[in-house]
Amino acid sequence: MMGIPHVAEQWARDLSGGQQRMVEIVRALATDPPLLLLDEPAVGLAPPVRLELLKIIRRLVEEENIGVILIEHAIEFVMTVSEPLWCLIMVR
């Protein structure tokens, strides 16, 4: 589901940032949760990796019926993840 079977035999510290992020999500999904809380999952990721992460999040929501609470500053990333979308905006 996550597209990372090739990293199963590697230490997490030896993986790229994007691969580490995917492993973190897989770990969170191992308990089959009804809801996944992601705190800025796309920060520091290269655009192609962000796109892959976006696809995975959408698949979790649409096909696996997992609720996702996504905390993210990259509004353009959030806007493409899901519908409906609820935003909390703090203005200082």
PyMOL Python script that loads the backbone (N, CA, C, O; Angstrom):
from pymol import cmd

cmd.read_pdbstr("""\
ATOM      1  N   MET A   1       0.824  -1.206   0.000  1.00  0.00           N
ATOM      2  CA  MET A   1       0.000   0.000   0.000  1.00  0.00           C
ATOM      3  C   MET A   1       0.858   1.256   0.000  1.00  0.00           C
ATOM      4  O   MET A   1       0.505   2.241  -0.649  1.00  0.00           O
ATOM      5  N   MET A   2       1.959   1.241   0.703  1.00  0.00           N
ATOM      6  CA  MET A   2       2.774   2.442   0.812  1.00  0.00           C
ATOM      7  C   MET A   2       3.868   2.506  -0.243  1.00  0.00           C
ATOM      8  O   MET A   2       4.501   3.550  -0.400  1.00  0.00           O
ATOM      9  N   GLY A   3       4.105   1.435  -0.959  1.00  0.00           N
ATOM     10  CA  GLY A   3       5.109   1.467  -2.008  1.00  0.00           C
ATOM     11  C   GLY A   3       6.539   1.509  -1.515  1.00  0.00           C
ATOM     12  O   GLY A   3       7.405   2.068  -2.187  1.00  0.00           O
ATOM     13  N   ILE A   4       6.808   0.927  -0.349  1.00  0.00           N
ATOM     14  CA  ILE A   4       8.176   0.960   0.175  1.00  0.00           C
ATOM     15  C   ILE A   4       8.674  -0.409   0.629  1.00  0.00           C
ATOM     16  O   ILE A   4       9.437  -0.469   1.593  1.00  0.00           O
ATOM     17  N   PRO A   5       8.285  -1.514  -0.013  1.00  0.00           N
ATOM     18  CA  PRO A   5       8.748  -2.821   0.476  1.00  0.00           C
ATOM     19  C   PRO A   5      10.263  -2.984   0.396  1.00  0.00           C
ATOM     20  O   PRO A   5      10.839  -3.776   1.141  1.00  0.00           O
ATOM     21  N   HIS A   6      10.905  -2.251  -0.491  1.00  0.00           N
ATOM     22  CA  HIS A   6      12.353  -2.355  -0.673  1.00  0.00           C
ATOM     23  C   HIS A   6      13.151  -1.810   0.517  1.00  0.00           C
ATOM     24  O   HIS A   6      14.364  -2.006   0.578  1.00  0.00           O
ATOM     25  N   VAL A   7      12.506  -1.143   1.444  1.00  0.00           N
ATOM     26  CA  VAL A   7      13.229  -0.592   2.596  1.00  0.00           C
ATOM     27  C   VAL A   7      13.078  -1.455   3.844  1.00  0.00           C
ATOM     28  O   VAL A   7      13.594  -1.103   4.904  1.00  0.00           O
ATOM     29  N   ALA A   8      12.384  -2.570   3.729  1.00  0.00           N
ATOM     30  CA  ALA A   8      12.073  -3.396   4.900  1.00  0.00           C
ATOM     31  C   ALA A   8      13.315  -3.904   5.624  1.00  0.00           C
ATOM     32  O   ALA A   8      13.276  -4.092   6.840  1.00  0.00           O
ATOM     33  N   GLU A   9      14.400  -4.127   4.917  1.00  0.00           N
ATOM     34  CA  GLU A   9      15.604  -4.684   5.532  1.00  0.00           C
ATOM     35  C   GLU A   9      16.628  -3.613   5.925  1.00  0.00           C
ATOM     36  O   GLU A   9      17.743  -3.948   6.326  1.00  0.00           O
ATOM     37  N   GLN A  10      16.266  -2.337   5.817  1.00  0.00           N
ATOM     38  CA  GLN A  10      17.198  -1.259   6.131  1.00  0.00           C
ATOM     39  C   GLN A  10      16.846  -0.627   7.478  1.00  0.00           C
ATOM     40  O   GLN A  10      15.696  -0.670   7.913  1.00  0.00           O
ATOM     41  N   TRP A  11      17.842  -0.046   8.125  1.00  0.00           N
ATOM     42  CA  TRP A  11      17.608   0.723   9.338  1.00  0.00           C
ATOM     43  C   TRP A  11      16.951   2.047   8.955  1.00  0.00           C
ATOM     44  O   TRP A  11      17.264   2.620   7.911  1.00  0.00           O
ATOM     45  N   ALA A  12      16.052   2.524   9.789  1.00  0.00           N
ATOM     46  CA  ALA A  12      15.363   3.784   9.510  1.00  0.00           C
ATOM     47  C   ALA A  12      16.348   4.937   9.352  1.00  0.00           C
ATOM     48  O   ALA A  12      16.124   5.833   8.537  1.00  0.00           O
ATOM     49  N   ARG A  13      17.432   4.926  10.119  1.00  0.00           N
ATOM     50  CA  ARG A  13      18.407   6.025  10.040  1.00  0.00           C
ATOM     51  C   ARG A  13      19.114   6.077   8.687  1.00  0.00           C
ATOM     52  O   ARG A  13      19.683   7.109   8.330  1.00  0.00           O
ATOM     53  N   ASP A  14      19.088   4.977   7.930  1.00  0.00           N
ATOM     54  CA  ASP A  14      19.741   4.925   6.624  1.00  0.00           C
ATOM     55  C   ASP A  14      18.816   5.315   5.479  1.00  0.00           C
ATOM     56  O   ASP A  14      19.243   5.348   4.325  1.00  0.00           O
ATOM     57  N   LEU A  15      17.567   5.608   5.778  1.00  0.00           N
ATOM     58  CA  LEU A  15      16.587   5.953   4.750  1.00  0.00           C
ATOM     59  C   LEU A  15      16.583   7.453   4.492  1.00  0.00           C
ATOM     60  O   LEU A  15      17.036   8.244   5.319  1.00  0.00           O
ATOM     61  N   SER A  16      16.062   7.825   3.330  1.00  0.00           N
ATOM     62  CA  SER A  16      15.893   9.247   3.021  1.00  0.00           C
ATOM     63  C   SER A  16      14.779   9.811   3.902  1.00  0.00           C
ATOM     64  O   SER A  16      14.031   9.063   4.530  1.00  0.00           O
ATOM     65  N   GLY A  17      14.682  11.132   3.938  1.00  0.00           N
ATOM     66  CA  GLY A  17      13.636  11.772   4.734  1.00  0.00           C
ATOM     67  C   GLY A  17      12.244  11.344   4.314  1.00  0.00           C
ATOM     68  O   GLY A  17      11.380  11.106   5.158  1.00  0.00           O
ATOM     69  N   GLY A  18      12.024  11.246   3.009  1.00  0.00           N
ATOM     70  CA  GLY A  18      10.721  10.818   2.507  1.00  0.00           C
ATOM     71  C   GLY A  18      10.402   9.384   2.878  1.00  0.00           C
ATOM     72  O   GLY A  18       9.273   9.068   3.254  1.00  0.00           O
ATOM     73  N   GLN A  19      11.404   8.512   2.773  1.00  0.00           N
ATOM     74  CA  GLN A  19      11.205   7.115   3.148  1.00  0.00           C
ATOM     75  C   GLN A  19      10.939   6.994   4.643  1.00  0.00           C
ATOM     76  O   GLN A  19      10.102   6.196   5.064  1.00  0.00           O
ATOM     77  N   GLN A  20      11.646   7.780   5.442  1.00  0.00           N
ATOM     78  CA  GLN A  20      11.404   7.766   6.887  1.00  0.00           C
ATOM     79  C   GLN A  20       9.980   8.203   7.199  1.00  0.00           C
ATOM     80  O   GLN A  20       9.326   7.633   8.073  1.00  0.00           O
ATOM     81  N   ARG A  21       9.504   9.210   6.486  1.00  0.00           N
ATOM     82  CA  ARG A  21       8.135   9.692   6.697  1.00  0.00           C
ATOM     83  C   ARG A  21       7.126   8.600   6.366  1.00  0.00           C
ATOM     84  O   ARG A  21       6.143   8.423   7.085  1.00  0.00           O
ATOM     85  N   MET A  22       7.364   7.863   5.272  1.00  0.00           N
ATOM     86  CA  MET A  22       6.466   6.769   4.894  1.00  0.00           C
ATOM     87  C   MET A  22       6.487   5.670   5.963  1.00  0.00           C
ATOM     88  O   MET A  22       5.441   5.117   6.302  1.00  0.00           O
ATOM     89  N   VAL A  23       7.665   5.357   6.488  1.00  0.00           N
ATOM     90  CA  VAL A  23       7.776   4.342   7.540  1.00  0.00           C
ATOM     91  C   VAL A  23       7.003   4.784   8.781  1.00  0.00           C
ATOM     92  O   VAL A  23       6.346   3.967   9.425  1.00  0.00           O
ATOM     93  N   GLU A  24       7.078   6.064   9.117  1.00  0.00           N
ATOM     94  CA  GLU A  24       6.331   6.579  10.269  1.00  0.00           C
ATOM     95  C   GLU A  24       4.833   6.382  10.070  1.00  0.00           C
ATOM     96  O   GLU A  24       4.125   6.009  11.005  1.00  0.00           O
ATOM     97  N   ILE A  25       4.351   6.629   8.862  1.00  0.00           N
ATOM     98  CA  ILE A  25       2.926   6.462   8.577  1.00  0.00           C
ATOM     99  C   ILE A  25       2.546   4.985   8.643  1.00  0.00           C
ATOM    100  O   ILE A  25       1.500   4.637   9.190  1.00  0.00           O
ATOM    101  N   VAL A  26       3.391   4.117   8.089  1.00  0.00           N
ATOM    102  CA  VAL A  26       3.127   2.676   8.151  1.00  0.00           C
ATOM    103  C   VAL A  26       3.047   2.212   9.606  1.00  0.00           C
ATOM    104  O   VAL A  26       2.165   1.432   9.967  1.00  0.00           O
ATOM    105  N   ARG A  27       3.970   2.695  10.436  1.00  0.00           N
ATOM    106  CA  ARG A  27       3.938   2.342  11.868  1.00  0.00           C
ATOM    107  C   ARG A  27       2.631   2.780  12.512  1.00  0.00           C
ATOM    108  O   ARG A  27       2.039   2.041  13.298  1.00  0.00           O
ATOM    109  N   ALA A  28       2.191   3.971  12.178  1.00  0.00           N
ATOM    110  CA  ALA A  28       0.938   4.476  12.743  1.00  0.00           C
ATOM    111  C   ALA A  28      -0.254   3.647  12.271  1.00  0.00           C
ATOM    112  O   ALA A  28      -1.223   3.478  13.012  1.00  0.00           O
ATOM    113  N   LEU A  29      -0.190   3.135  11.052  1.00  0.00           N
ATOM    114  CA  LEU A  29      -1.292   2.350  10.495  1.00  0.00           C
ATOM    115  C   LEU A  29      -1.287   0.898  10.969  1.00  0.00           C
ATOM    116  O   LEU A  29      -2.273   0.187  10.774  1.00  0.00           O
ATOM    117  N   ALA A  30      -0.207   0.451  11.582  1.00  0.00           N
ATOM    118  CA  ALA A  30      -0.076  -0.954  11.991  1.00  0.00           C
ATOM    119  C   ALA A  30      -1.145  -1.378  12.995  1.00  0.00           C
ATOM    120  O   ALA A  30      -1.484  -2.559  13.075  1.00  0.00           O
ATOM    121  N   THR A  31      -1.672  -0.439  13.752  1.00  0.00           N
ATOM    122  CA  THR A  31      -2.700  -0.759  14.745  1.00  0.00           C
ATOM    123  C   THR A  31      -4.109  -0.627  14.181  1.00  0.00           C
ATOM    124  O   THR A  31      -5.087  -0.746  14.918  1.00  0.00           O
ATOM    125  N   ASP A  32      -4.218  -0.381  12.871  1.00  0.00           N
ATOM    126  CA  ASP A  32      -5.507  -0.253  12.185  1.00  0.00           C
ATOM    127  C   ASP A  32      -6.392   0.820  12.830  1.00  0.00           C
ATOM    128  O   ASP A  32      -7.517   0.532  13.239  1.00  0.00           O
ATOM    129  N   PRO A  33      -5.887   2.051  12.920  1.00  0.00           N
ATOM    130  CA  PRO A  33      -6.646   3.114  13.586  1.00  0.00           C
ATOM    131  C   PRO A  33      -7.780   3.637  12.696  1.00  0.00           C
ATOM    132  O   PRO A  33      -7.665   3.616  11.471  1.00  0.00           O
ATOM    133  N   PRO A  34      -8.863   4.102  13.303  1.00  0.00           N
ATOM    134  CA  PRO A  34      -9.926   4.723  12.515  1.00  0.00           C
ATOM    135  C   PRO A  34      -9.577   6.158  12.113  1.00  0.00           C
ATOM    136  O   PRO A  34     -10.189   6.723  11.205  1.00  0.00           O
ATOM    137  N   LEU A  35      -8.584   6.744  12.801  1.00  0.00           N
ATOM    138  CA  LEU A  35      -8.212   8.136  12.581  1.00  0.00           C
ATOM    139  C   LEU A  35      -6.693   8.265  12.626  1.00  0.00           C
ATOM    140  O   LEU A  35      -6.032   7.670  13.478  1.00  0.00           O
ATOM    141  N   LEU A  36      -6.155   9.045  11.705  1.00  0.00           N
ATOM    142  CA  LEU A  36      -4.715   9.264  11.639  1.00  0.00           C
ATOM    143  C   LEU A  36      -4.451  10.754  11.799  1.00  0.00           C
ATOM    144  O   LEU A  36      -5.032  11.569  11.083  1.00  0.00           O
ATOM    145  N   LEU A  37      -3.583  11.110  12.728  1.00  0.00           N
ATOM    146  CA  LEU A  37      -3.199  12.500  12.958  1.00  0.00           C
ATOM    147  C   LEU A  37      -1.819  12.719  12.357  1.00  0.00           C
ATOM    148  O   LEU A  37      -0.848  12.092  12.780  1.00  0.00           O
ATOM    149  N   LEU A  38      -1.728  13.607  11.373  1.00  0.00           N
ATOM    150  CA  LEU A  38      -0.467  13.893  10.691  1.00  0.00           C
ATOM    151  C   LEU A  38      -0.093  15.349  10.941  1.00  0.00           C
ATOM    152  O   LEU A  38      -0.822  16.262  10.553  1.00  0.00           O
ATOM    153  N   ASP A  39       1.036  15.555  11.586  1.00  0.00           N
ATOM    154  CA  ASP A  39       1.510  16.900  11.902  1.00  0.00           C
ATOM    155  C   ASP A  39       2.599  17.288  10.908  1.00  0.00           C
ATOM    156  O   ASP A  39       3.741  16.842  11.018  1.00  0.00           O
ATOM    157  N   GLU A  40       2.240  18.111   9.949  1.00  0.00           N
ATOM    158  CA  GLU A  40       3.133  18.591   8.895  1.00  0.00           C
ATOM    159  C   GLU A  40       3.916  17.455   8.230  1.00  0.00           C
ATOM    160  O   GLU A  40       5.146  17.457   8.247  1.00  0.00           O
ATOM    161  N   PRO A  41       3.208  16.490   7.648  1.00  0.00           N
ATOM    162  CA  PRO A  41       3.898  15.342   7.058  1.00  0.00           C
ATOM    163  C   PRO A  41       4.729  15.686   5.829  1.00  0.00           C
ATOM    164  O   PRO A  41       5.637  14.932   5.479  1.00  0.00           O
ATOM    165  N   ALA A  42       4.446  16.792   5.171  1.00  0.00           N
ATOM    166  CA  ALA A  42       5.144  17.125   3.929  1.00  0.00           C
ATOM    167  C   ALA A  42       6.341  18.054   4.123  1.00  0.00           C
ATOM    168  O   ALA A  42       7.046  18.353   3.159  1.00  0.00           O
ATOM    169  N   VAL A  43       6.582  18.514   5.346  1.00  0.00           N
ATOM    170  CA  VAL A  43       7.659  19.473   5.569  1.00  0.00           C
ATOM    171  C   VAL A  43       9.014  18.848   5.231  1.00  0.00           C
ATOM    172  O   VAL A  43       9.329  17.738   5.660  1.00  0.00           O
ATOM    173  N   GLY A  44       9.796  19.580   4.461  1.00  0.00           N
ATOM    174  CA  GLY A  44      11.140  19.142   4.113  1.00  0.00           C
ATOM    175  C   GLY A  44      11.224  18.088   3.030  1.00  0.00           C
ATOM    176  O   GLY A  44      12.316  17.604   2.733  1.00  0.00           O
ATOM    177  N   LEU A  45      10.109  17.721   2.433  1.00  0.00           N
ATOM    178  CA  LEU A  45      10.130  16.692   1.397  1.00  0.00           C
ATOM    179  C   LEU A  45      10.245  17.314   0.010  1.00  0.00           C
ATOM    180  O   LEU A  45       9.712  18.395  -0.239  1.00  0.00           O
ATOM    181  N   ALA A  46      10.932  16.636  -0.878  1.00  0.00           N
ATOM    182  CA  ALA A  46      11.048  17.080  -2.267  1.00  0.00           C
ATOM    183  C   ALA A  46       9.670  16.989  -2.929  1.00  0.00           C
ATOM    184  O   ALA A  46       8.854  16.157  -2.533  1.00  0.00           O
ATOM    185  N   PRO A  47       9.399  17.837  -3.937  1.00  0.00           N
ATOM    186  CA  PRO A  47       8.089  17.830  -4.590  1.00  0.00           C
ATOM    187  C   PRO A  47       7.601  16.456  -5.059  1.00  0.00           C
ATOM    188  O   PRO A  47       6.426  16.150  -4.858  1.00  0.00           O
ATOM    189  N   PRO A  48       8.438  15.612  -5.673  1.00  0.00           N
ATOM    190  CA  PRO A  48       7.922  14.295  -6.076  1.00  0.00           C
ATOM    191  C   PRO A  48       7.507  13.426  -4.881  1.00  0.00           C
ATOM    192  O   PRO A  48       6.547  12.661  -4.966  1.00  0.00           O
ATOM    193  N   VAL A  49       8.230  13.550  -3.785  1.00  0.00           N
ATOM    194  CA  VAL A  49       7.902  12.771  -2.585  1.00  0.00           C
ATOM    195  C   VAL A  49       6.626  13.316  -1.954  1.00  0.00           C
ATOM    196  O   VAL A  49       5.800  12.553  -1.452  1.00  0.00           O
ATOM    197  N   ARG A  50       6.467  14.642  -1.982  1.00  0.00           N
ATOM    198  CA  ARG A  50       5.229  15.253  -1.475  1.00  0.00           C
ATOM    199  C   ARG A  50       4.029  14.757  -2.261  1.00  0.00           C
ATOM    200  O   ARG A  50       2.978  14.465  -1.690  1.00  0.00           O
ATOM    201  N   LEU A  51       4.191  14.662  -3.586  1.00  0.00           N
ATOM    202  CA  LEU A  51       3.105  14.178  -4.436  1.00  0.00           C
ATOM    203  C   LEU A  51       2.755  12.734  -4.094  1.00  0.00           C
ATOM    204  O   LEU A  51       1.577  12.386  -4.019  1.00  0.00           O
ATOM    205  N   GLU A  52       3.756  11.898  -3.886  1.00  0.00           N
ATOM    206  CA  GLU A  52       3.511  10.502  -3.508  1.00  0.00           C
ATOM    207  C   GLU A  52       2.807  10.425  -2.156  1.00  0.00           C
ATOM    208  O   GLU A  52       1.889   9.624  -1.977  1.00  0.00           O
ATOM    209  N   LEU A  53       3.230  11.248  -1.213  1.00  0.00           N
ATOM    210  CA  LEU A  53       2.584  11.292   0.096  1.00  0.00           C
ATOM    211  C   LEU A  53       1.128  11.726  -0.041  1.00  0.00           C
ATOM    212  O   LEU A  53       0.248  11.172   0.617  1.00  0.00           O
ATOM    213  N   LEU A  54       0.877  12.706  -0.885  1.00  0.00           N
ATOM    214  CA  LEU A  54      -0.480  13.169  -1.146  1.00  0.00           C
ATOM    215  C   LEU A  54      -1.346  12.027  -1.661  1.00  0.00           C
ATOM    216  O   LEU A  54      -2.475  11.847  -1.203  1.00  0.00           O
ATOM    217  N   LYS A  55      -0.828  11.263  -2.603  1.00  0.00           N
ATOM    218  CA  LYS A  55      -1.582  10.131  -3.158  1.00  0.00           C
ATOM    219  C   LYS A  55      -1.907   9.107  -2.077  1.00  0.00           C
ATOM    220  O   LYS A  55      -3.007   8.556  -2.044  1.00  0.00           O
ATOM    221  N   ILE A  56      -0.952   8.857  -1.204  1.00  0.00           N
ATOM    222  CA  ILE A  56      -1.159   7.885  -0.131  1.00  0.00           C
ATOM    223  C   ILE A  56      -2.231   8.369   0.839  1.00  0.00           C
ATOM    224  O   ILE A  56      -3.093   7.592   1.250  1.00  0.00           O
ATOM    225  N   ILE A  57      -2.185   9.640   1.205  1.00  0.00           N
ATOM    226  CA  ILE A  57      -3.185  10.188   2.126  1.00  0.00           C
ATOM    227  C   ILE A  57      -4.569  10.108   1.504  1.00  0.00           C
ATOM    228  O   ILE A  57      -5.529   9.720   2.169  1.00  0.00           O
ATOM    229  N   ARG A  58      -4.679  10.475   0.228  1.00  0.00           N
ATOM    230  CA  ARG A  58      -5.980  10.395  -0.452  1.00  0.00           C
ATOM    231  C   ARG A  58      -6.492   8.962  -0.490  1.00  0.00           C
ATOM    232  O   ARG A  58      -7.680   8.718  -0.283  1.00  0.00           O
ATOM    233  N   ARG A  59      -5.591   8.011  -0.757  1.00  0.00           N
ATOM    234  CA  ARG A  59      -5.991   6.600  -0.811  1.00  0.00           C
ATOM    235  C   ARG A  59      -6.467   6.123   0.564  1.00  0.00           C
ATOM    236  O   ARG A  59      -7.437   5.371   0.655  1.00  0.00           O
ATOM    237  N   LEU A  60      -5.799   6.552   1.621  1.00  0.00           N
ATOM    238  CA  LEU A  60      -6.229   6.183   2.969  1.00  0.00           C
ATOM    239  C   LEU A  60      -7.643   6.674   3.246  1.00  0.00           C
ATOM    240  O   LEU A  60      -8.461   5.956   3.821  1.00  0.00           O
ATOM    241  N   VAL A  61      -7.917   7.892   2.835  1.00  0.00           N
ATOM    242  CA  VAL A  61      -9.232   8.486   3.071  1.00  0.00           C
ATOM    243  C   VAL A  61     -10.293   7.828   2.200  1.00  0.00           C
ATOM    244  O   VAL A  61     -11.352   7.441   2.695  1.00  0.00           O
ATOM    245  N   GLU A  62     -10.013   7.699   0.905  1.00  0.00           N
ATOM    246  CA  GLU A  62     -11.027   7.242  -0.044  1.00  0.00           C
ATOM    247  C   GLU A  62     -11.220   5.731  -0.063  1.00  0.00           C
ATOM    248  O   GLU A  62     -12.356   5.263  -0.136  1.00  0.00           O
ATOM    249  N   GLU A  63     -10.148   4.962  -0.001  1.00  0.00           N
ATOM    250  CA  GLU A  63     -10.258   3.514  -0.151  1.00  0.00           C
ATOM    251  C   GLU A  63     -10.232   2.765   1.173  1.00  0.00           C
ATOM    252  O   GLU A  63     -10.922   1.758   1.327  1.00  0.00           O
ATOM    253  N   GLU A  64      -9.455   3.238   2.118  1.00  0.00           N
ATOM    254  CA  GLU A  64      -9.325   2.541   3.399  1.00  0.00           C
ATOM    255  C   GLU A  64     -10.288   3.097   4.446  1.00  0.00           C
ATOM    256  O   GLU A  64     -10.401   2.557   5.546  1.00  0.00           O
ATOM    257  N   ASN A  65     -10.985   4.189   4.092  1.00  0.00           N
ATOM    258  CA  ASN A  65     -11.973   4.814   4.971  1.00  0.00           C
ATOM    259  C   ASN A  65     -11.375   5.216   6.326  1.00  0.00           C
ATOM    260  O   ASN A  65     -12.006   5.059   7.371  1.00  0.00           O
ATOM    261  N   ILE A  66     -10.155   5.733   6.280  1.00  0.00           N
ATOM    262  CA  ILE A  66      -9.489   6.207   7.489  1.00  0.00           C
ATOM    263  C   ILE A  66      -9.644   7.723   7.558  1.00  0.00           C
ATOM    264  O   ILE A  66      -9.370   8.428   6.588  1.00  0.00           O
ATOM    265  N   GLY A  67     -10.079   8.209   8.695  1.00  0.00           N
ATOM    266  CA  GLY A  67     -10.159   9.648   8.886  1.00  0.00           C
ATOM    267  C   GLY A  67      -8.764  10.216   9.092  1.00  0.00           C
ATOM    268  O   GLY A  67      -7.912   9.582   9.713  1.00  0.00           O
ATOM    269  N   VAL A  68      -8.538  11.405   8.570  1.00  0.00           N
ATOM    270  CA  VAL A  68      -7.224  12.034   8.692  1.00  0.00           C
ATOM    271  C   VAL A  68      -7.388  13.454   9.210  1.00  0.00           C
ATOM    272  O   VAL A  68      -8.145  14.247   8.651  1.00  0.00           O
ATOM    273  N   ILE A  69      -6.678  13.762  10.275  1.00  0.00           N
ATOM    274  CA  ILE A  69      -6.543  15.145  10.735  1.00  0.00           C
ATOM    275  C   ILE A  69      -5.145  15.563  10.321  1.00  0.00           C
ATOM    276  O   ILE A  69      -4.154  14.982  10.763  1.00  0.00           O
ATOM    277  N   LEU A  70      -5.075  16.566   9.479  1.00  0.00           N
ATOM    278  CA  LEU A  70      -3.810  16.990   8.884  1.00  0.00           C
ATOM    279  C   LEU A  70      -3.475  18.401   9.351  1.00  0.00           C
ATOM    280  O   LEU A  70      -4.230  19.342   9.108  1.00  0.00           O
ATOM    281  N   ILE A  71      -2.351  18.534  10.013  1.00  0.00           N
ATOM    282  CA  ILE A  71      -1.857  19.845  10.434  1.00  0.00           C
ATOM    283  C   ILE A  71      -0.741  20.209   9.472  1.00  0.00           C
ATOM    284  O   ILE A  71       0.253  19.491   9.366  1.00  0.00           O
ATOM    285  N   GLU A  72      -0.903  21.314   8.776  1.00  0.00           N
ATOM    286  CA  GLU A  72       0.053  21.641   7.711  1.00  0.00           C
ATOM    287  C   GLU A  72       0.036  23.136   7.447  1.00  0.00           C
ATOM    288  O   GLU A  72      -1.026  23.760   7.442  1.00  0.00           O
ATOM    289  N   HIS A  73       1.210  23.710   7.227  1.00  0.00           N
ATOM    290  CA  HIS A  73       1.316  25.116   6.858  1.00  0.00           C
ATOM    291  C   HIS A  73       1.291  25.311   5.350  1.00  0.00           C
ATOM    292  O   HIS A  73       0.981  26.405   4.878  1.00  0.00           O
ATOM    293  N   ALA A  74       1.605  24.289   4.598  1.00  0.00           N
ATOM    294  CA  ALA A  74       1.628  24.381   3.135  1.00  0.00           C
ATOM    295  C   ALA A  74       0.198  24.253   2.613  1.00  0.00           C
ATOM    296  O   ALA A  74      -0.278  23.155   2.323  1.00  0.00           O
ATOM    297  N   ILE A  75      -0.466  25.385   2.500  1.00  0.00           N
ATOM    298  CA  ILE A  75      -1.873  25.404   2.115  1.00  0.00           C
ATOM    299  C   ILE A  75      -2.100  24.739   0.762  1.00  0.00           C
ATOM    300  O   ILE A  75      -3.092  24.032   0.585  1.00  0.00           O
ATOM    301  N   GLU A  76      -1.197  24.954  -0.196  1.00  0.00           N
ATOM    302  CA  GLU A  76      -1.377  24.348  -1.520  1.00  0.00           C
ATOM    303  C   GLU A  76      -1.376  22.823  -1.433  1.00  0.00           C
ATOM    304  O   GLU A  76      -2.051  22.159  -2.220  1.00  0.00           O
ATOM    305  N   PHE A  77      -0.633  22.270  -0.495  1.00  0.00           N
ATOM    306  CA  PHE A  77      -0.625  20.821  -0.284  1.00  0.00           C
ATOM    307  C   PHE A  77      -1.958  20.374   0.308  1.00  0.00           C
ATOM    308  O   PHE A  77      -2.551  19.397  -0.149  1.00  0.00           O
ATOM    309  N   VAL A  78      -2.419  21.085   1.313  1.00  0.00           N
ATOM    310  CA  VAL A  78      -3.658  20.727   1.992  1.00  0.00           C
ATOM    311  C   VAL A  78      -4.851  20.810   1.046  1.00  0.00           C
ATOM    312  O   VAL A  78      -5.737  19.958   1.096  1.00  0.00           O
ATOM    313  N   MET A  79      -4.884  21.808   0.200  1.00  0.00           N
ATOM    314  CA  MET A  79      -6.019  22.016  -0.695  1.00  0.00           C
ATOM    315  C   MET A  79      -6.219  20.851  -1.658  1.00  0.00           C
ATOM    316  O   MET A  79      -7.329  20.650  -2.151  1.00  0.00           O
ATOM    317  N   THR A  80      -5.180  20.089  -1.934  1.00  0.00           N
ATOM    318  CA  THR A  80      -5.299  18.987  -2.880  1.00  0.00           C
ATOM    319  C   THR A  80      -5.520  17.641  -2.200  1.00  0.00           C
ATOM    320  O   THR A  80      -5.683  16.629  -2.883  1.00  0.00           O
ATOM    321  N   VAL A  81      -5.529  17.610  -0.884  1.00  0.00           N
ATOM    322  CA  VAL A  81      -5.617  16.329  -0.179  1.00  0.00           C
ATOM    323  C   VAL A  81      -7.036  15.795  -0.103  1.00  0.00           C
ATOM    324  O   VAL A  81      -7.259  14.616  -0.382  1.00  0.00           O
ATOM    325  N   SER A  82      -7.993  16.620   0.263  1.00  0.00           N
ATOM    326  CA  SER A  82      -9.293  16.054   0.579  1.00  0.00           C
ATOM    327  C   SER A  82     -10.426  17.046   0.384  1.00  0.00           C
ATOM    328  O   SER A  82     -10.234  18.262   0.374  1.00  0.00           O
ATOM    329  N   GLU A  83     -11.591  16.489   0.232  1.00  0.00           N
ATOM    330  CA  GLU A  83     -12.833  17.238   0.272  1.00  0.00           C
ATOM    331  C   GLU A  83     -13.748  16.454   1.191  1.00  0.00           C
ATOM    332  O   GLU A  83     -13.778  15.233   1.040  1.00  0.00           O
ATOM    333  N   PRO A  84     -14.472  16.999   2.094  1.00  0.00           N
ATOM    334  CA  PRO A  84     -14.444  18.408   2.458  1.00  0.00           C
ATOM    335  C   PRO A  84     -13.169  18.761   3.212  1.00  0.00           C
ATOM    336  O   PRO A  84     -12.449  17.896   3.712  1.00  0.00           O
ATOM    337  N   LEU A  85     -12.925  20.039   3.271  1.00  0.00           N
ATOM    338  CA  LEU A  85     -11.727  20.543   3.927  1.00  0.00           C
ATOM    339  C   LEU A  85     -12.142  21.598   4.940  1.00  0.00           C
ATOM    340  O   LEU A  85     -12.825  22.563   4.596  1.00  0.00           O
ATOM    341  N   TRP A  86     -11.734  21.416   6.171  1.00  0.00           N
ATOM    342  CA  TRP A  86     -11.996  22.398   7.216  1.00  0.00           C
ATOM    343  C   TRP A  86     -10.675  23.026   7.586  1.00  0.00           C
ATOM    344  O   TRP A  86      -9.700  22.320   7.845  1.00  0.00           O
ATOM    345  N   CYS A  87     -10.631  24.337   7.615  1.00  0.00           N
ATOM    346  CA  CYS A  87      -9.389  25.049   7.935  1.00  0.00           C
ATOM    347  C   CYS A  87      -9.578  25.903   9.181  1.00  0.00           C
ATOM    348  O   CYS A  87     -10.583  26.595   9.340  1.00  0.00           O
ATOM    349  N   LEU A  88      -8.596  25.836  10.046  1.00  0.00           N
ATOM    350  CA  LEU A  88      -8.519  26.748  11.180  1.00  0.00           C
ATOM    351  C   LEU A  88      -7.372  27.693  10.882  1.00  0.00           C
ATOM    352  O   LEU A  88      -6.238  27.258  10.681  1.00  0.00           O
ATOM    353  N   ILE A  89      -7.659  28.969  10.852  1.00  0.00           N
ATOM    354  CA  ILE A  89      -6.641  29.952  10.497  1.00  0.00           C
ATOM    355  C   ILE A  89      -6.433  30.884  11.681  1.00  0.00           C
ATOM    356  O   ILE A  89      -7.375  31.483  12.198  1.00  0.00           O
ATOM    357  N   MET A  90      -5.183  30.991  12.092  1.00  0.00           N
ATOM    358  CA  MET A  90      -4.847  31.895  13.187  1.00  0.00           C
ATOM    359  C   MET A  90      -4.157  33.119  12.599  1.00  0.00           C
ATOM    360  O   MET A  90      -3.130  33.006  11.930  1.00  0.00           O
ATOM    361  N   VAL A  91      -4.723  34.269  12.854  1.00  0.00           N
ATOM    362  CA  VAL A  91      -4.148  35.517  12.366  1.00  0.00           C
ATOM    363  C   VAL A  91      -3.622  36.291  13.562  1.00  0.00           C
ATOM    364  O   VAL A  91      -4.305  36.447  14.574  1.00  0.00           O
ATOM    365  N   ARG A  92      -2.400  36.769  13.424  1.00  0.00           N
ATOM    366  CA  ARG A  92      -1.810  37.552  14.515  1.00  0.00           C
ATOM    367  C   ARG A  92      -1.783  39.005  14.156  1.00  0.00           C
ATOM    368  O   ARG A  92      -1.323  39.828  14.948  1.00  0.00           O
TER     369      ARG A  92
END
""", "prot")
cmd.dss("prot")
cmd.show_as("cartoon", "prot")
cmd.util.cbc("prot")
cmd.orient("prot")
